Amino acid sequence: MQIEQRILGTPEAAQVILPLSSVDQGVAEVRTRYASQEEFIADLERSNLDPVTLRQSIERDLKVEAVLDGVASHAAKVSETDVEIFYLVHSERFRRPETRTLRHILSTINDGLAGSERDAARQKIDAIHSRLCKAPERFAEQAQKHSECPTAMNGGLLGDVAPGKLFPELEPAAFALAPGELSGVVESPLGFHILLCDAIQPAGEVSLDSERERIRGHLEDTRRRSIQKAWIAGLFRRET
């Protein structure tokens, strides 16, 4: 609140003229969060507000935002050279790890549910594994029929998985598989799994061209925030 008051007391704030429509839109947006006018008013009262003070609060917020946007507009422009330097200096951010397209079948363990006790779950997954060892091409079919995971609807497909995204108990088995290879039965906190590797996408670098606009946006946001923070700090220094 102290920062807001200082911003609103600046010459920059005095020059801001908000269109009434922007305040109206802000009030309307808040109103849409409630099912009825009565619920809207009741919540305002709980926050020690009423429609008039809500409008004043929204107007203050919009004015502060407009002032900060104006301050940020003085940030130095991001050049192509800036983008390229960031890409080179932070090259580790643009390394793509090896990923694997994985499928799994899950047999959950729930000792409180008949048929899902540990022994029953293990027997079920062992039977599925035995069938798949003879016909691994039936993996999607078996997942749809027997897996107790929502991925069953899509043949057990987990998608492209990078290291660190699976349960630690599953990762060594998953990243040891060759394309088309079936894992043994592996246990995680969820239960028993069978994994299948559909494909391997090797590690590599993400190209500058594909990341150029994202880097530019990051640098622009960083510069905008930096100049805003420096300007706000200056408000406090002037009063000391």
Secondary structure, 3 states (H helix, E strand, C coil): CHHHHHHHCCHHHHCCCCCHHHHHHHHHHHHCCCCCHHHHHHHHHHCCCCHHHHHHHHHHHHHHHHHHHHHHCCCCCCCHHHHHHHHHHCHHHHEECCEEEEEEEEEECCCCCCCCCHHHHHHHHHHHHHHHHHCHHHHHHHHHHHCCCHHHHHCCEEEEECCCCCCCCCHHHHCCCCCCCEEEEEEECCEEEEEEEEEEECCEECCHHHHHHHHHHHHHHHHHHHHHHHHHHHHHHCCC
